[in-house]
Amino acid sequence: MEMPTPAIDVIDKKSHIISCLKTVLAPEHVISDPTQTRAYECDALTAYACQPLCVVLPGTTQEVSALLKICFEEGVPVVPRGSGTSLAGGALPTADSVVLGVSRMSDVLETDYDNRLIRVQTGRTNLSVTGAVEEDGFFYAPDPSSQLACAIAGNIAMNSGGAHCLKYGVTTNNLLGVTMVMMDGTIVEIGGGRMDASGYDWLGLICGSEGQLGVVTEATLRILPKPEGARPVLIGYSSAEIAGACVSDIIKAGVLPVAIEYMDKRVIEVVEDYAKAGYPDCEALLIVEVEGSPAEIDEQLGVIKQIARTHNPVELREAGDADEAARIWLGRKSAFGAMGQINDYMCLDGTIPVTALPYVLRRIGELSDEYGLDVGNVFHAGDGNMHPLILFDANKPGDLETCEAMGADILRLCVEAGGCLTGEHGVGIEKRDLMNVQFDPADLEAQMKVKDVFDPAWLLNPAKVFPLTSSSDRRAALKPAA
């Protein structure tokens, strides 16, 4: 009787794949030693970790193409990775996957001030894009809190925003074109150096797709002239509901600040101890910044201060100079680091209509009491992008699970209030099994059919975005026969 051919041993298969990848990259850019791949086992959602099969660090689009072609032919899943700052587990590996990091791809490829654009490799950090053009009076508008470290690749994957997105929009509003490599190695150009492209809005589809459709290696970004000036005002209130009402009234008045940021008492106290920013003792704090000429700033802040006073603020302080403006922003920019000094926390990013802020803030307080976990609220109030920080003890059995359950209820609350599951962090693994809260089965099926077209074998960024059962079934059904 003829015996079946035994399957290739897992270790032999790993060695074979690594050997193939080393035909494209120098050995030092193919990382397979478990002591070194540990650095890639998670992103900023550190509650979960998994060592990948290996890590590859290409330096060009052509190398990315060759690597993806090998993985496609071998049926190996690929997890694209920028700087690993995702708070939603967007770059979490699976044990059978190759992590493809773009950190070596950080060059500026073109700068065109006449057409107000810059073309960069997507491993370049967010803040360094502005750094490349600021001496010539320009800047790149999206400013995630992690902008010192986060990569343009991840910003595009998650459609990241930041404090100034109220006026300037998020990544999709500042992205003009991409070079993207498909899973089979095909290189495609989408959009480019013009305001709008003809035909279908493929660029709008790619931005925010979380590495599900291809690996973006180059990006053409909109850059803007620096404003003549900017000035913040700090407003303290005796309750979260009053602060939320003030935000709603500012937006309804037709004033467009560059940013409206919110912090509650828990966060205020922590950042004041940490950064000594000079914040008042109050229940809720708003930082509202406007920009323009001195006359424009005075006019806008006049309207904002008038609205603020109708809500009886505990403190109303306008920055008198650049040093005072920096101090007002110091605590807000230190908030996430400061909170991390005192507790483990999970940071959410559900988005709601601005008019729902008072209700949602009150319900988050009630959920905090119900679950017995403290919550610190710090977020982009102007566009309703909530960032509740649920504090928990990772070393206490059951605390993480309680935190996750509370987080799920907060995100359901956001959808119930007319919002959505994510504003800028993405779905990743964090919210994948909540997708059916916002989308019905037909909606999810339509989204998954788009992935079928771009990634027929479902090898790109596995186990993300879609409910795990759905994506696992899809991958099994579409996997080519051996």
DOFI-639124 format. One line per 2 residues: number of its first residue (from 1); their letters; for each residue y, x, z of C-alpha. Coordinates in nm, 2 decimals. Example, Ala and Ser with C-alpha at 12.3 -4.5 7.8 and 13.67 -1.06 7.14 Angstrom:
% residues 2
1) AS) -0.45,1.23,0.78; -0.11,1.37,0.71 .
% end
This chain:
% residues 482
1) ME) 0.00,0.00,0.00; 0.34,0.14,-0.10 .
3) MP) 0.57,0.18,0.20; 0.94,0.08,0.17 .
5) TP) 1.19,0.37,0.15; 1.34,0.42,0.49 .
7) AI) 1.71,0.36,0.53; 1.93,0.66,0.55 .
9) DV) 1.97,0.77,0.91; 2.31,0.68,1.05 .
11) ID) 2.39,1.04,1.13; 2.29,1.15,0.78 .
13) KK) 2.51,0.88,0.63; 2.80,0.99,0.84 .
15) SH) 2.75,1.35,0.73; 2.73,1.24,0.37 .
17) II) 3.05,1.04,0.39; 3.24,1.33,0.56 .
19) SC) 3.11,1.57,0.30; 3.24,1.34,0.02 .
21) LK) 3.58,1.31,0.18; 3.61,1.69,0.21 .
23) TV) 3.59,1.71,-0.17; 3.94,1.55,-0.17 .
25) LA) 4.10,1.70,0.14; 4.10,2.04,0.31 .
27) PE) 3.85,2.04,0.60; 4.13,2.05,0.86 .
29) HV) 4.25,1.71,0.73; 3.91,1.54,0.78 .
31) IS) 3.86,1.49,1.15; 3.51,1.41,1.27 .
33) DP) 3.48,1.58,1.61; 3.46,1.30,1.87 .
35) TQ) 3.70,1.50,2.10; 3.96,1.49,1.83 .
37) TR) 3.90,1.14,1.69; 3.95,1.00,2.04 .
39) AY) 4.33,1.03,1.97; 4.28,0.76,1.71 .
41) EC) 4.05,0.52,1.90; 4.33,0.27,1.98 .
43) DA) 4.70,0.20,1.91; 4.96,0.08,2.15 .
45) LT) 4.74,-0.21,2.25; 4.54,0.02,2.48 .
47) AY) 4.32,-0.24,2.64; 4.08,-0.19,2.35 .
49) AC) 3.94,0.13,2.20; 3.67,0.23,1.96 .
51) QP) 3.60,0.57,1.81; 3.60,0.57,1.43 .
53) LC) 3.35,0.73,1.20; 3.61,0.99,1.11 .
55) VV) 3.99,1.03,1.04; 4.15,1.14,0.71 .
57) LP) 4.51,1.26,0.68; 4.61,1.27,0.31 .
59) GT) 4.94,1.41,0.19; 4.99,1.23,-0.14 .
61) TQ) 4.93,0.90,-0.31; 4.67,1.06,-0.54 .
63) EV) 4.48,1.18,-0.24; 4.49,0.83,-0.09 .
65) SA) 4.35,0.70,-0.42; 4.07,0.95,-0.43 .
67) LL) 3.97,0.88,-0.06; 3.97,0.50,-0.11 .
69) KI) 3.76,0.53,-0.42; 3.50,0.72,-0.23 .
71) CF) 3.50,0.47,0.06; 3.48,0.18,-0.18 .
73) EE) 3.18,0.33,-0.36; 3.01,0.40,-0.03 .
75) GV) 3.09,0.06,0.12; 3.28,0.22,0.41 .
77) PV) 3.56,0.02,0.58; 3.90,0.18,0.60 .
79) VP) 4.16,0.13,0.87; 4.51,0.23,0.75 .
81) RG) 4.73,0.38,1.03; 5.10,0.47,1.05 .
83) SG) 5.20,0.61,1.38; 4.97,0.40,1.60 .
85) TS) 5.25,0.21,1.77; 5.11,-0.14,1.70 .
87) LA) 5.12,-0.37,2.00; 4.87,-0.61,1.84 .
89) GG) 4.58,-0.38,1.78; 4.66,-0.36,1.41 .
91) AL) 4.52,-0.01,1.37; 4.22,-0.04,1.60 .
93) PT) 3.92,0.12,1.43; 3.56,-0.01,1.41 .
95) AD) 3.28,0.24,1.47; 3.17,0.24,1.10 .
97) SV) 3.53,0.29,0.97; 3.74,0.57,0.83 .
99) VL) 4.09,0.58,0.97; 4.33,0.67,0.70 .
101) GV) 4.65,0.81,0.86; 4.97,0.86,0.66 .
103) SR) 5.15,1.08,0.92; 5.15,1.38,0.68 .
105) MS) 5.33,1.18,0.41; 5.69,1.19,0.54 .
107) DV) 5.90,1.32,0.25; 6.22,1.16,0.12 .
109) LE) 6.15,1.12,-0.26; 6.49,0.99,-0.38 .
111) TD) 6.83,0.89,-0.25; 7.06,0.67,-0.46 .
113) YD) 7.38,0.59,-0.29; 7.53,0.41,-0.60 .
115) NR) 7.25,0.16,-0.58; 7.21,0.18,-0.20 .
117) LI) 6.85,0.27,-0.18; 6.62,0.54,-0.06 .
119) RV) 6.26,0.61,-0.16; 6.03,0.76,0.10 .
121) QT) 5.67,0.83,0.17; 5.56,0.58,0.43 .
123) GR) 5.45,0.82,0.70; 5.82,0.88,0.76 .
125) TN) 5.95,0.74,1.09; 6.19,0.45,1.10 .
127) LS) 6.47,0.63,1.27; 6.45,0.94,1.04 .
129) VT) 6.52,0.72,0.74; 6.87,0.66,0.88 .
131) GA) 6.88,1.03,0.98; 6.84,1.12,0.61 .
133) VE) 7.15,0.93,0.50; 7.38,0.89,0.81 .
135) ED) 7.59,1.20,0.73; 7.69,1.02,0.40 .
137) GF) 7.79,0.70,0.59; 7.47,0.49,0.54 .
139) FY) 7.19,0.36,0.76; 6.86,0.17,0.74 .
141) AP) 6.90,-0.16,0.92; 6.56,-0.26,1.07 .
143) DP) 6.54,-0.10,1.42; 6.22,-0.17,1.61 .
145) SS) 6.22,-0.06,1.98; 5.97,0.21,1.88 .
147) QL) 6.19,0.33,1.59; 6.18,0.69,1.71 .
149) AC) 5.80,0.70,1.65; 5.69,0.41,1.43 .
151) AI) 5.62,0.48,1.07; 5.76,0.29,0.77 .
153) AG) 5.40,0.21,0.67; 5.34,0.02,0.99 .
155) NI) 5.69,-0.15,0.96; 5.58,-0.28,0.62 .
157) AM) 5.24,-0.38,0.74; 5.38,-0.59,1.03 .
159) NS) 5.71,-0.69,0.88; 5.89,-0.53,1.18 .
161) GG) 6.23,-0.63,1.30; 6.44,-0.51,1.59 .
163) AH) 6.75,-0.58,1.79; 6.98,-0.60,1.48 .
165) CL) 6.76,-0.83,1.27; 6.98,-1.13,1.35 .
167) KY) 7.23,-1.00,1.10; 7.04,-0.77,0.88 .
169) GV) 6.70,-0.93,0.87; 6.35,-0.78,0.92 .
171) TT) 6.16,-0.53,0.69; 6.10,-0.78,0.41 .
173) NN) 6.48,-0.83,0.37; 6.53,-0.45,0.33 .
175) LL) 6.23,-0.36,0.12; 6.28,-0.32,-0.26 .
177) GV) 5.96,-0.18,-0.38; 5.63,-0.01,-0.29 .
179) TM) 5.36,0.21,-0.43; 5.03,0.08,-0.31 .
181) VM) 4.67,0.19,-0.35; 4.40,-0.07,-0.38 .
183) MD) 4.07,-0.04,-0.21; 3.90,0.08,-0.53 .
185) GT) 4.16,0.36,-0.57; 4.38,0.18,-0.83 .
187) IV) 4.75,0.27,-0.78; 5.00,-0.01,-0.84 .
189) EI) 5.38,-0.02,-0.84; 5.55,-0.34,-0.71 .
191) GG) 5.92,-0.40,-0.72; 6.15,-0.10,-0.74 .
193) GR) 6.52,0.01,-0.74; 6.68,-0.33,-0.81 .
195) MD) 6.78,-0.63,-0.61; 6.49,-0.86,-0.73 .
197) AS) 6.19,-0.82,-0.96; 6.08,-1.07,-1.22 .
199) GY) 5.76,-1.27,-1.20; 5.57,-1.34,-0.88 .
201) DW) 5.70,-1.22,-0.55; 5.41,-0.97,-0.49 .
203) LG) 5.64,-0.77,-0.26; 5.68,-1.06,-0.03 .
205) LI) 5.30,-1.09,-0.02; 5.25,-0.72,0.06 .
207) CG) 5.51,-0.70,0.34; 5.35,-0.83,0.65 .
209) SE) 4.99,-0.83,0.51; 4.88,-0.59,0.79 .
211) GQ) 4.69,-0.35,0.57; 4.46,-0.62,0.44 .
213) LG) 4.55,-0.59,0.07; 4.61,-0.22,0.01 .
215) VV) 4.75,0.11,0.15; 5.13,0.14,0.09 .
217) TE) 5.21,0.51,0.04; 5.57,0.50,-0.09 .
219) AT) 5.85,0.26,-0.02; 6.19,0.19,-0.18 .
221) LR) 6.42,0.07,0.10; 6.77,-0.08,0.10 .
223) IL) 7.03,0.13,0.28; 7.37,0.00,0.39 .
225) PK) 7.72,0.15,0.45; 7.78,0.20,0.82 .
227) PE) 8.00,-0.07,0.97; 8.36,0.03,1.07 .
229) GA) 8.28,-0.03,1.43; 8.07,-0.22,1.68 .
231) RP) 8.12,-0.35,2.03; 7.89,-0.52,2.28 .
233) VL) 7.97,-0.76,2.56; 7.74,-0.81,2.87 .
235) IG) 7.70,-1.16,3.01; 7.52,-1.24,3.33 .
237) YS) 7.39,-1.58,3.43; 7.24,-1.75,3.74 .
239) SA) 6.94,-1.89,3.55; 6.73,-1.83,3.24 .
241) EI) 6.80,-2.19,3.12; 7.18,-2.14,3.12 .
243) AG) 7.15,-1.81,2.94; 6.93,-1.98,2.68 .
245) AC) 7.18,-2.25,2.64; 7.46,-2.00,2.58 .
247) VS) 7.26,-1.83,2.31; 7.20,-2.16,2.14 .
249) DI) 7.57,-2.24,2.15; 7.67,-1.91,2.01 .
251) IK) 7.44,-1.96,1.71; 7.56,-2.32,1.66 .
253) AG) 7.93,-2.20,1.66; 7.86,-2.02,1.34 .
255) VL) 7.93,-1.67,1.48; 7.69,-1.40,1.35 .
257) PV) 7.65,-1.12,1.60; 7.46,-0.82,1.49 .
259) AI) 7.24,-0.86,1.80; 7.18,-1.10,2.10 .
261) EY) 6.94,-0.95,2.35; 6.80,-1.11,2.66 .
263) MD) 6.66,-0.97,2.99; 6.55,-1.16,3.30 .
265) KR) 6.59,-1.07,3.66; 6.25,-0.89,3.69 .
267) VI) 6.34,-0.66,3.39; 6.70,-0.62,3.51 .
269) EV) 6.59,-0.48,3.84; 6.34,-0.25,3.70 .
271) VE) 6.56,-0.10,3.43; 6.85,-0.06,3.67 .
273) DY) 6.63,0.14,3.90; 6.51,0.34,3.60 .
275) AK) 6.82,0.39,3.39; 7.12,0.32,3.63 .
277) AG) 7.29,0.13,3.35; 7.52,-0.06,3.59 .
279) YP) 7.38,-0.41,3.53; 7.48,-0.70,3.76 .
281) DC) 7.26,-0.88,4.01; 7.17,-1.20,3.82 .
283) EA) 6.88,-1.41,3.70; 6.94,-1.35,3.33 .
285) LL) 7.14,-1.11,3.12; 7.26,-1.12,2.76 .
287) IV) 7.39,-0.83,2.55; 7.58,-0.96,2.25 .
289) EV) 7.71,-0.71,1.99; 7.94,-0.77,1.69 .
291) EG) 8.06,-0.53,1.43; 8.33,-0.49,1.17 .
293) SP) 8.70,-0.39,1.18; 8.88,-0.39,1.51 .
295) AE) 9.04,-0.72,1.42; 8.71,-0.88,1.32 .
297) ID) 8.54,-0.76,1.64; 8.82,-0.90,1.85 .
299) EQ) 8.81,-1.23,1.68; 8.43,-1.27,1.70 .
301) LG) 8.41,-1.15,2.07; 8.70,-1.40,2.15 .
303) VI) 8.48,-1.69,2.03; 8.17,-1.55,2.21 .
305) KQ) 8.35,-1.50,2.54; 8.50,-1.85,2.52 .
307) IA) 8.15,-2.00,2.48; 8.01,-1.77,2.75 .
309) RT) 8.28,-1.89,3.00; 8.18,-2.25,2.95 .
311) HN) 7.85,-2.17,3.11; 8.00,-2.01,3.42 .
313) PV) 7.88,-1.65,3.40; 7.81,-1.44,3.70 .
315) EL) 7.96,-1.15,3.51; 8.13,-1.11,3.17 .
317) RE) 8.20,-0.75,3.07; 8.32,-0.62,2.73 .
319) AG) 8.27,-0.25,2.65; 8.60,-0.07,2.66 .
321) DA) 8.49,0.24,2.48; 8.18,0.41,2.32 .
323) DE) 8.05,0.54,2.66; 8.06,0.20,2.82 .
325) AA) 7.89,0.05,2.51; 7.62,0.31,2.54 .
327) RI) 7.57,0.22,2.90; 7.54,-0.15,2.82 .
329) WL) 7.26,-0.07,2.57; 7.10,0.19,2.79 .
331) GR) 6.90,-0.04,3.00; 6.78,-0.26,2.71 .
333) KS) 6.66,0.04,2.51; 6.48,0.17,2.83 .
335) AF) 6.32,-0.17,2.91; 5.97,-0.12,2.78 .
337) GA) 5.93,0.23,2.91; 6.07,0.13,3.25 .
339) MG) 5.83,-0.16,3.28; 5.54,0.07,3.20 .
341) QI) 5.64,0.28,3.50; 5.55,0.00,3.74 .
343) ND) 5.27,-0.19,3.59; 5.02,-0.23,3.31 .
345) YM) 5.16,-0.50,3.08; 5.08,-0.70,2.77 .
347) CL) 5.38,-0.75,2.53; 5.38,-1.07,2.33 .
349) DG) 5.60,-1.17,2.03; 5.58,-1.54,1.96 .
351) TI) 5.89,-1.68,1.79; 6.06,-2.01,1.86 .
353) PV) 6.37,-2.21,1.75; 6.67,-2.09,1.94 .
355) TA) 6.74,-2.44,2.06; 6.40,-2.43,2.24 .
357) LP) 6.48,-2.12,2.45; 6.57,-2.31,2.77 .
359) YV) 6.25,-2.51,2.76; 6.02,-2.22,2.67 .
361) LR) 6.16,-1.99,2.93; 6.11,-2.26,3.20 .
363) RI) 5.75,-2.31,3.09; 5.68,-1.94,3.09 .
365) GE) 5.79,-1.93,3.45; 5.56,-2.22,3.53 .
367) LS) 5.27,-2.05,3.36; 5.34,-1.73,3.56 .
369) DE) 5.30,-1.94,3.88; 4.98,-2.11,3.75 .
371) YG) 4.81,-1.78,3.66; 4.95,-1.57,3.95 .
373) LD) 5.08,-1.30,3.72; 5.44,-1.18,3.70 .
375) VG) 5.63,-1.20,3.37; 5.93,-1.00,3.26 .
377) NV) 6.12,-1.14,2.97; 6.31,-0.91,2.73 .
379) FH) 6.36,-1.01,2.37; 6.57,-1.07,2.06 .
381) AG) 6.73,-1.40,2.17; 6.94,-1.44,1.86 .
383) DG) 6.64,-1.52,1.63; 6.41,-1.66,1.90 .
385) NM) 6.17,-1.36,1.89; 6.02,-1.38,2.24 .
387) HP) 5.88,-1.07,2.41; 5.72,-1.18,2.74 .
389) LI) 5.57,-0.88,2.93; 5.28,-1.01,3.13 .
391) LF) 5.22,-0.77,3.42; 4.86,-0.70,3.53 .
393) DA) 4.64,-0.44,3.69; 4.40,-0.29,3.45 .
395) NK) 4.19,-0.15,3.74; 4.15,-0.50,3.90 .
397) PG) 3.84,-0.68,3.77; 3.93,-0.99,3.58 .
399) DL) 4.30,-0.92,3.56; 4.30,-0.83,3.19 .
401) ET) 4.11,-1.15,3.11; 4.35,-1.36,3.31 .
403) CE) 4.64,-1.18,3.13; 4.49,-1.26,2.79 .
405) AM) 4.44,-1.63,2.88; 4.80,-1.66,3.00 .
407) GA) 4.92,-1.48,2.68; 4.72,-1.72,2.47 .
409) DI) 4.88,-2.02,2.65; 5.23,-1.87,2.59 .
411) LR) 5.16,-1.83,2.22; 5.03,-2.19,2.20 .
413) LC) 5.36,-2.29,2.37; 5.56,-2.11,2.10 .
415) VE) 5.37,-2.30,1.83; 5.41,-2.62,2.01 .
417) AG) 5.78,-2.57,2.04; 5.81,-2.54,1.66 .
419) GC) 5.77,-2.16,1.63; 5.49,-1.92,1.53 .
421) LT) 5.24,-1.68,1.67; 5.42,-1.36,1.58 .
423) GE) 5.77,-1.24,1.49; 5.73,-0.87,1.43 .
425) HG) 5.42,-0.73,1.59; 5.17,-0.89,1.36 .
427) VG) 4.84,-1.06,1.43; 4.60,-0.77,1.45 .
429) IE) 4.32,-0.84,1.69; 4.55,-0.97,1.96 .
431) KR) 4.61,-1.31,1.79; 4.34,-1.34,1.53 .
433) DL) 4.14,-1.60,1.72; 4.46,-1.80,1.77 .
435) MN) 4.53,-1.83,1.40; 4.37,-2.18,1.40 .
437) VQ) 4.63,-2.29,1.65; 4.90,-2.25,1.38 .
439) FD) 4.69,-2.30,1.06; 4.44,-2.56,0.97 .
441) PA) 4.11,-2.46,0.79; 4.26,-2.52,0.45 .
443) DL) 4.55,-2.29,0.52; 4.33,-2.01,0.65 .
445) EA) 4.10,-2.05,0.35; 4.39,-2.01,0.11 .
447) QM) 4.50,-1.69,0.29; 4.15,-1.55,0.28 .
449) KV) 4.12,-1.62,-0.09; 4.42,-1.39,-0.14 .
451) KD) 4.24,-1.11,0.04; 3.93,-1.18,-0.18 .
453) VF) 4.14,-1.10,-0.48; 4.28,-0.77,-0.35 .
455) DP) 3.98,-0.65,-0.14; 3.67,-0.83,-0.27 .
457) AW) 3.43,-0.65,-0.03; 3.66,-0.70,0.27 .
459) LL) 3.66,-0.33,0.35; 4.03,-0.29,0.44 .
461) NP) 4.13,-0.31,0.80; 3.82,-0.51,0.92 .
463) AK) 3.82,-0.76,1.20; 4.20,-0.82,1.19 .
465) VF) 4.42,-1.12,1.13; 4.16,-1.39,1.06 .
467) PL) 3.94,-1.54,1.33; 3.65,-1.30,1.38 .
469) TS) 3.38,-1.54,1.28; 3.56,-1.63,0.96 .
471) SS) 3.62,-1.27,0.85; 3.27,-1.16,0.94 .
473) DR) 3.12,-1.44,0.74; 3.35,-1.36,0.45 .
475) RA) 3.26,-1.00,0.45; 2.89,-1.07,0.46 .
477) AL) 2.91,-1.33,0.18; 3.12,-1.11,-0.05 .
479) KP) 2.93,-0.78,0.02; 2.77,-0.66,-0.30 .
481) AA) 2.39,-0.66,-0.31; 2.22,-0.33,-0.24 .
% end
